[in-house]
């Protein structure tokens, strides 16, 4: 399992919506979907912000 899949599963387990991450990163929700499906990659800084948001956000 690669990092993208790990963070996707973590996002799902924390019930974080794609739209919330997209707004935080200033990208479209479809771009986040494409990133999680492996069709596109987030640039380094955006990927770090994506990971940080998922790990620090508590939506439970």
Protein Blocks (a to p, Z undefined) as FASTA:
>chain_A
ZZklmmmmmmmmnopafklmmmmnopafklmmmmmnopaccdfklmmmmmmmmmmpccZZ
